[in-house]
Amino acid sequence: MKIEQIYTGCIAHAAYYIENNGEAAIFDPLREVEPYLERAKKDGATIKYIFETHFHADFVSGHLDLAEKTGAKIVYGPTAKPNFEAIIAEDNQEFTIGNYAIKAIHTPGHTLESTCYLVSDENGKAHGIITGDTLFIGDVGRPDLAQKLVADLTQEKLAEYLFHSLRTKIMPLSDDLIVYPNHGAGSACGKNMSKETTDTLGNQKKTNYALRLDMTMEEFKQELLDGLLPPPAYFPQNVMMNIEGYESLDQVKEKANKPLTPKEFETIANQTEAVILDVRNEYDFIKEHVPNSIFIGLHGQFAPWVGALIRDVKQPILLITPEGKEEETVTRLSRVGFDNTLGFLEGGLDAWKKAGYETDNVTSITPEEFALKFENATVIDARKPGEFTAEHVENAKNIPLDFINDHLAEIPKEDSFYVHCAGGYRSVIWASIMKSRGYHNMINVEKGMAGIRNTEIPLTNYVCPSTLK
């Protein structure tokens, strides 16, 4: 059967392409639709349907642009109420792609409209199930997102829906079905996803905690909700963009493709209160950067960190990028709804310096240098709470990058302190945010815990994250 997973690692997202007999379907497309158009063109196929498993929170779907460019029909599951033309499928309604059948199976829980799609081949044999955020490999979708939009919904109520959906709609299906989820490890839509991006349903019944046969609803709710961190601030905004519609990506890129001289860059920054976003490598940023700019490196989980830390998708943004990476940066920003890029610094930091403007830097030391200064030092660990609990520098304080905006009062204002993460990426983001707010008393520890473990700095006893509650 011709079904392909199109995986985008930086946001841990999986779209799916199905083709048979000259007809194709795309499931949960990203904002940039060219890869799907090219894939269908390669097969000489016409995209007939765009299936959405739910209103996504962690990215802006490409359904509208893809429908506009292909004439394909957008399909949602029962109860969905988009502000644009779409087919709202009934539970168990079937669609055809060539000689393949696609059955919509309503599975509320992650959201009320969440729907899985059972895919059968030309012989009528069920091959796989595209599960969206209902069922991941090793986990299930978090049930606390829709409550941000519907006042009388609670995460407990949605967890109950999910419990029943899994047991009445998914678990009775054949063990040899392939599970095709919308996300893998690294997504904030779940808390314990596997690095694997497909599996058999039978193996998930054996290994996924949420599919245990002897589990009661109360046990399910407790395990599902235990340790669930607050969702990133941009999630509800992305949901509304997916429901209400958005500006086409072509228009967004056209508006953002504006090379700016250093003088123009400075003027627009002052007039608009735009965030100056530097997406180069963290070592380049440490060495030299535009004062008050924020670092979020393009090579890491760029878009999710932008969404978590900048928060407002309408925030004006000015870019400092590696040469030739301007369009890629704008595209990746648009994946999470940040469509208000005003331009980029032409010539980068070299042009900035040649124009006579000052630069700033981040004080940074090696783990070995840190080991010599560790005694009686104030240490802040920027990793997630689970990482910190598993193992950390003795007497360190955990202020996760994810929630830095909520813990400003806990950060020393005058005394020097050291900040580190797991490998050096997040701590530089952390330091850049604090420098932009007038804190210049932090010292970054390069390589983070990966480097610290190779020194004599005392660490707490390691606890395997799988045993933590």
Disulfide bonds with the S-S distance in Angstrom:
none
